[in-house]
Amino acid sequence: MRISYHRRRKIKTRRIALRDLILRGIEDPKDLAKELKVTVPTIKRDLEALKTMSDEDFTFEKRQTSQEILDKKDTILKMLDDEDYYNENGDINISKITEELKTSRATVMSVLNGE
């Protein structure tokens, strides 16, 4: 069964809060359930899941700021002026740009289209 994006986000947020409560010293499942306003079985499931979660699982990806996007577009434009990013036929080697900048093909295409 597939879990929706919003449900996954809610679970992740609850587990982050649960970890914070444990770090503050609240460890009884009944107290944790009361604090987070969920049932005790839910807390027990989350406590089991916490054992296998890494530090990366406790953070959300941050969105790029508009300045970071503009900087990336400027970098792509500079790459388009460089001969190293073209193949023998004179076509742009988009995959080389995407690998080097760790960006999507759509981003490179939007710069090419002047967006």
C-alpha positions as CSV (number, residue, x, y, z in Angstrom):
1,M,0.0,0.0,0.0
2,R,1.4,3.4,-1.0
3,I,1.4,6.1,1.6
4,S,0.6,9.7,0.4
5,Y,3.2,12.4,0.5
6,H,1.4,14.4,3.2
7,R,1.0,11.3,5.4
8,R,4.7,10.5,5.1
9,R,5.5,14.1,6.0
10,K,3.2,14.0,9.0
11,I,4.8,10.7,10.2
12,K,8.3,12.2,9.8
13,T,7.4,15.3,11.6
14,R,5.9,13.3,14.5
15,R,9.1,11.1,14.7
16,I,11.3,14.2,14.8
17,A,9.2,15.6,17.7
18,L,9.3,12.2,19.4
19,R,13.1,12.2,19.3
20,D,13.2,15.7,20.7
21,L,10.9,14.7,23.6
22,I,13.1,11.7,24.3
23,L,16.2,13.9,24.3
24,R,14.4,16.2,26.9
25,G,13.9,13.2,29.2
26,I,10.4,12.1,28.5
27,E,10.6,8.4,27.9
28,D,7.3,6.8,29.1
29,P,5.2,5.9,26.0
30,K,2.0,7.1,27.8
31,D,3.5,10.5,28.4
32,L,4.8,10.7,24.9
33,A,1.4,9.7,23.5
34,K,-0.3,12.4,25.6
35,E,2.3,15.0,24.6
36,L,2.0,14.3,20.9
37,K,-1.8,13.6,21.0
38,V,-1.6,10.1,19.4
39,T,-2.2,6.6,20.7
40,V,0.2,4.5,22.6
41,P,0.5,1.8,19.9
42,T,1.4,4.6,17.4
43,I,4.2,5.7,19.8
44,K,5.5,2.2,20.2
45,R,5.6,1.8,16.4
46,D,7.5,5.1,16.1
47,L,9.9,4.1,18.8
48,E,10.7,0.9,16.9
49,A,11.2,2.9,13.7
50,L,13.5,5.4,15.5
51,K,16.0,2.6,16.1
52,T,16.5,2.1,12.3
53,M,16.4,5.8,11.3
54,S,19.6,7.7,10.4
55,D,20.4,11.3,11.1
56,E,19.4,12.1,7.4
57,D,15.9,10.8,8.1
58,F,15.4,13.5,10.7
59,T,15.8,16.4,8.3
60,F,13.8,17.8,5.4
61,E,15.3,18.9,2.2
62,K,15.5,22.6,1.9
63,R,14.3,24.4,-1.2
64,Q,16.8,26.5,-3.2
65,T,16.6,30.2,-2.7
66,S,16.1,32.4,-5.7
67,Q,19.7,33.6,-5.5
68,E,21.0,30.0,-5.7
69,I,18.8,29.4,-8.7
70,L,20.1,32.5,-10.4
71,D,23.7,31.5,-9.6
72,K,23.1,28.1,-11.1
73,K,21.6,29.6,-14.3
74,D,24.6,31.9,-14.6
75,T,27.0,28.9,-14.2
76,I,25.1,27.1,-17.0
77,L,25.3,30.1,-19.3
78,K,29.1,30.2,-18.7
79,M,29.3,26.5,-19.5
80,L,27.5,27.1,-22.8
81,D,30.3,29.5,-23.8
82,D,32.9,26.8,-23.1
83,E,33.8,24.4,-25.9
84,D,34.3,21.5,-23.5
85,Y,30.5,21.1,-23.1
86,Y,29.9,20.5,-26.8
87,N,30.4,17.2,-28.6
88,E,32.0,16.6,-32.0
89,N,28.8,17.5,-33.9
90,G,28.6,20.9,-32.3
91,D,25.6,19.8,-30.1
92,I,25.4,20.7,-26.5
93,N,26.4,17.9,-24.1
94,I,23.5,18.3,-21.6
95,S,24.3,15.2,-19.6
96,K,27.8,16.5,-18.9
97,I,26.4,19.8,-17.6
98,T,23.8,18.0,-15.4
99,E,26.3,15.6,-13.9
100,E,28.8,18.4,-13.1
101,L,26.2,20.7,-11.5
102,K,24.1,17.9,-10.0
103,T,21.0,19.5,-11.5
104,S,18.1,18.2,-13.6
105,R,17.9,18.2,-17.3
106,A,14.8,20.4,-17.1
107,T,16.9,23.2,-15.4
108,V,19.4,23.1,-18.2
109,M,16.7,23.1,-20.9
110,S,14.9,26.1,-19.2
111,V,18.2,28.1,-19.5
112,L,18.6,27.0,-23.1
113,N,15.0,28.1,-23.9
114,G,15.7,31.5,-22.2
115,E,13.3,31.0,-19.3
